Each structure stands twice: as C-alpha cells, then as structure tokens.
C-alpha cells in the first residue's frame, strides 16, 4: 500500500500528533510492508487558492506553479491519504488548510446530487483512495473540541474515512508521562495493525484511544501549574 502523510504541524517531526501517527504507521507495518511518504506542510511551497476555478475548467491545471502539482500527482498514486495535525482553533493549521484548498483540481465545476447534498464531479479517478484523519489537542477531553474538524473531514472525504482524535496529546512528548503514553501508543499501534488487515478499527479500541490518559482535572492542574 502506498501511504501519503500530510503533517500539518509546524513542529515537523517534533509534533505531538505525529507521535500518534508514527505509532499507527508502525502498526500498519507490523501487518505488512507499506510505502510511506511523510510531507511536512510547513516546508512546502503551496500558494493560497484564489478561487478562480481555472483548474476546474481545464482538466486540473492550476494558475500557480508550485509544489502542489507534484503533491496532487502523488495523492492520485496513493492508496491511503493521512491528514495528521494538531487542533488549531477547532480546525487544521493554516499550512495544511492551504494544501487542502488546493485539491480543487481533482474536481470539476459539474455537480451531482449524492443523497441529500450536492458534490462536484471528479476530474480524476481516485475511488480506491482511503482517508485517515489523526488529530491531537491540548485540552483534557474531546467534548466540544474536535467536532468542527471532524465534520469538515467527513464532508471533504465522505467515503472510506477513518478518524482518530486524541486529547491531552502534548503528553506524548513529555518523558515524565511515559507511564501513560507508552501504553496508549501501543493501543494506537494495535489499531494500525487492525486497519491494515481489515480497513477498520474496532469501536472499543477506538474508544480507548480517544479517551483521556489521565483524569481531566489532574491534566488541567498540571497544565495550569506551568502557566
């Protein structure tokens, strides 16, 4: 399987969320060999979409001559697209959002009704492509935090999507928290194996992964103590 990872964190390899993603990918590699390419959005030259729709009229050619052309080509050659990012203002960081805006060339101006909503008709065949969102946040729990990012991801990629959201994610880069983060990363690695083998993650395992690692009040007190 060809896996393309778009890391939205400006921290690059030091990203808390990328710790989660790496564990998941290790689990996938446990189940079989996969080709993985991790791109750090902050390091790429991607201009902002201007909304001119030129790409949707002429077969996908954008007015911008930047890194996005090669990125789109790789997306179309991939089997799994992974968006790995920390939660910024209840959404994705700006460098990654700029990239996502620029996937517009994969669609045409033509619209079709799917269920009770309309979607653009694709200009390329990417029906085999699956989508995975891995998002961490610094809050003690998931309630009223991840919902906007999850909703956007599901609307962008309504088919073949899998979503992992993890609160208290700054703990993954804190050595003193290893007593709880190491077991959690093992659960995430197990989820990666499951996903590679079946394309799904068991609901009870996903529930464990997305739950707080330590009591909410304890986590909040630790964070507030360092303010």
N, C-alpha and C positions, 0 to 999 in steps of 0.2 A: 504494500500500500504506500502511495505517495502522500505524505502529510506536510501541509504548509501551515506554519505557525506564524501569526502576526502578533508580535508582542507590543502591546500598546503602552507599556510603562516607560516613561522617560528614564527610569533607573537601569534600563537594559537588563544585564544578567543579575543585577542586584535586586531585581523586582521581587517583592513578596509573593505576588501572584504567580510569577514564573516558577517559583519553588513548587507550587501546586501542580503546574503544568508539566514540569520536568518529571515529577513523581508519576503522573498519569501516563506520560510517554514511556517511562521505564516499564510500567505495567504492560503497555501495548507491545513493547519489545520482548517482554517475557513470553508472550504468546506467539511471537513470530517476528521475523526481520522486516522492518519498515524503513523507508527512506524519509528522513525528517529534515526539513529546512526551516530554521527559525530566523525571521526577519524582525529587526527592531525598527519600529515605525519612526522613532525619533532620528534615526540615522539616514533615512531615505529622502530623496528629493521628490516630493509629491506636492504639486501646486494645488491650490484650492479649486474646487469645481465652481465654474461661473454660471452654471445653469443655462448655457447657450443651446444645449441639446444637439449640437453638431454631431456628436458621436452616435446619437440615436437615429440619425437620418442617413449616415454614410457608411454603415457597416461596422461602426465601432471605433473609428479614428478620432482621437481627441485633439483639441487645438493645442494642448500642452505637450511639449516634448520633454518628458521627464522619466523617472523610474517606473511610473505606473504601467507603461506598456508591457515591460517585462514581467511585472507582478501579475497583470491580468493573464498573460500567457501561461504563467506557472499555475495560477488558480485553475485554469481550464485543463491543465495536465494533471491536477491533483485529484486524489480520492477523498481527502478529508481536509477541510479548512478549519483551523483552530484560531479563534479570537481569544487571546489571553490578555487581560487588562485589569488594573485596579479601578475601583469605582471613583469617578471624578464627578462631583455634582450630580450624582444619580445616573450617570451615563459613562461613556468611554472617554479617555483622554483625547485632546484635540488632534495629535498626530495620527492616531488610529482613525478617528472620525473623518479626517480629511481623506484617508485612503478608502474608507467605506463609501464616502460620497462619490469617489471616482470609479466605482464599479459600475456606474451608469452605462458604459459602453456595452455591457453584457445584455442590455435590454434595448428594445426598440420603442418608438412612440406608440405603436399599436397596443391596444388594451384588450383584455379578455376578462370575462366575469368568471370568478372561481368562488363557488359558494355564494356568499352574500357580499363579496368585495371584488374590486377590480384590481388586476395586476398587469404590468407590462409584459408583452410577449418577448421572449428572449431572442437575441441575435446569434446565440451560440447554444450548443447542446451541452449542458452541464448537469443533466438529470442524475448522473451517477454520484455526483458530489454530495458528501455529507458535511454537516456543520456542527462544531462544538464550541460552546462559549464557556470559558473558565474565568470567573471574576471574583476577586477578593476585595474586602473592605475593612476599614479600621474600626467599625462600630462593633459593639458587643453581640449583636444579633442581626438577623436578616429581615426583621419586620420593618416594612415601610422604608426600605433602603434599595433593594435590588429591583423592585418591580418595574420602574421605567426602562432600565437596561434590558431586562428580560423581555418585556413587551416589544421593544424595538427589534431585538434579535429574532423573536418569533415572527414578526411581521416581515422582516427582511428575508428570513430563511424559513418559510413555513413548513417545509418538508425535510425530513432527515436531520432534525436538530436535537441536540442534547445539551443540557445546561447544568453547570456546576457553580454554585455560589457559596463562598466561604467567608464567614465573619471572622473577626479577630486575626486577620491574615498577617499583620506585622509581626506576630509571634514567630512566624516561620524563619525569620532572620535574627531571632534573639536566642543565642546559645543557651541561656538560662531557662528557656521554655521547652527545651528538648524532651523533657519528661512527658509532655503532652503533644508536641508537634511531631515527634518521630512516629508514635503510633498512628497519628492522623494521616501522615504521609504514606504509611503502609496501607491504610484503608484506601487512599486515593490510588495507590499503585495497584491494589486489587481491582479497583473499579476500571483501571486501564486495561487490565487483562480481560475482564468481563466484556468490555466494549470491543476489544479486538476480536474476541471469539464469537460474540453474538450480535454486536452492534447496539447493545443496550446495557444499562446498569440497573441492577436490582433496586427496587424502590427503598427497601430497608437500608441498604448500603448507602444509597444517595442521601437518605435522611440522616444517617450518622455523620457523613462527611460534611453536610451543610449545617450541622448544629454547632453551637459554641464549644470550644475546647475546655474552657474553664467557666465557672459561674459568671454571668453577666456583670453582677455588682463587683466581683473581685477584679475582673478585667478593667472596668471603668475606673476603679480606685487606683489601679496600677498606672493607667494612662494619665489620670488627673494628678497623680503624685509627681509625675515628671514634667508637668506643665509649669 
